[in-house]
Amino acid sequence: MTSAVVRELSAELRGFREVQSLAYECAEAVAARLEPGVTEREAARMQREWLRERGVRDWFHLPFAWFGDRTAFAGFRIPLQFFPTNRKLEAGMPFILDMAPVYKGYTADIGYSGSLGPNPVQDKLLADLEAHRELIVREVRERRSLREIYEDVDRLMVRQGYANRHRAYPFGVIAHKVDRVKERRLTPTLFGFGTQSLKGLASDAIHGHRDGWSPLWSPYKFSDHPPKPGLWAVEPHLGFRGTGAKFEEILVVTDSKDPEQSAFWLDDDLPHVRRWAEGI
């Protein structure tokens, strides 16, 4: 059972926690406004507007929304299929809201799963994600390679009877590094991604390639190394017969010799963690 841990955070980590909390607050606010007939594009716009009203001017990526079997990335073959469509929400339909705002130079990337009314299949997926959150932080503390942890997550999904849907992302990533970016009044986007953040990720990729690590956490050889200290946006994504569910949140990795401090989730006061604590 996941239990909340209160930590003393540095000013920098508090900045990342603030934007992550803001993003989850946005997800809950938009989820509460969803109703039959709302389209994915409208839900994505609702997220953008809510965050812009609260001072967000830059993005790691613009908000996404997926409804119905698109929560399990059914039939996704090319990156353009991730972008919001005119798919309309219906009663009982699952949805996922995903957004990555930059606020005061700090980046978050979050995923929020829910449904419009009861959906027992997604409820079970959400409950079973708890074991993945526990496995990931435990094995990062053991300093297993990112590739090995990815494979262990895969094996857990198979035992649970689910399909790995984060494998549908480019490079099959379950996570990627996030960093501070230079604040600008308004930053342009390229294919839905903020250009400032893309530059930072590209710089990490170049330096990492030279030094033997990658900012992308994938099933491939370039992720066959221990976790690099820093902040990682982690998103295990389960699928079952056209229904998907995931969480996404920041995992902090340090070079501390203390296992409890060497890796920890940035914040335990998040919707999915509260849900597990309440036994929902």
Beta strands, then each sheet from edge to edge (+ up, - down):
strand 1: 58-67
strand 2: 94-103
strand 3: 106-107
strand 4: 110-115
strand 5: 163-164
strand 6: 175-178
strand 7: 189-190
strand 8: 193-194
strand 9: 216-217
strand 10: 230-234
strand 11: 237-240
strand 12: 243-246
strand 13: 249-253
strand 14: 263-265
sheet 1: 1+ 2- 3+
sheet 2: 1+ 2- 4+
sheet 3: 5+ 11- 12+
sheet 4: 9+ 6- 10+ 13- 14+
sheet 5: 7+ 8-
end
